[in-house]
Amino acid sequence: MVEPDLRAASFLERRPWAAKLGAPSARPLWLLALGAVAGIGLAASSLVRRAEPLPRDAVASVNGVPIRRADYERQLAALGADQRSPLDAAARRRVLERLIDEELLVQRGLELGLARHDRRVRADLTSAVIAGVVRPADGAEPSDKELREFYETHREFFAQPERLSVRQIFVRVRDLGEEAAATQRAAEAARRLREGADFESVRRAFGDPEVPPLPSGPLPPAKLQEYLGPTATRMAMGLAAGEVGEPVRSGLGYHVLQLVGRVAPPEPSFEEMRAEVLAEYRRRKGDEALRAYLDALRARADVVVAEQP
């Protein structure tokens, strides 16, 4: 339930139509008389409703919908946290009135079909239902044995990616006028490397300074991508050890890459991965709970799909 802002003006005070409700009417007097009779009837029915006993855990009800004491106390605690002195009776009453106003608006929104026709309301509603279904699974506490079995079953998922040791000759393209010359330089650098020329000699002859320079040690693909970009990284990942790839164009220029070697990552122990394993265990349990919930809803629903949707 959204917490009401007691420091802001009442929503009625901020609506232009609120002032219109009190304006004199030019309608015939018999309409006013009819309205008065209806008002008396509504007031009488309201008195009858108030005479009905409230649920033990409710502080009020609106059209039969209880306002829970827990929600009321939560609002009081939130307001009291911002004040030095205890809340007086008037402040407590204002909190209750705002909760009643909120419930009236919620009920009116449902009457207007906002949950069905307003996309934002629909999204909030579905998110709230999903959260209610998934939350218990997110808080699941598996035994140590269950968690270890989950880790063993999904070792490939938790395996770290291999690291690549790559070196490059970078040919910068500053403007379109340099494109042809840069393309030729990059192709020549790749050709000489394939013929066995010394890498550093080829770099000095054809390359430009790298900003930032590519580290010489092995890097995981995600880190390598920060230096080379996605296209050149994919190229490097497809090379064999010692192989030189075709020049790859990026937004800054050409990358001539040579894969020095691959380093298999050490296999992490269960203790090292425990936090990640628990998080993934809970996520998958939440997905399973949501899927089961949706299957149950479908089983009791009358779903009809067009032959050609």
Disulfide bonds with the S-S distance in Angstrom:
none
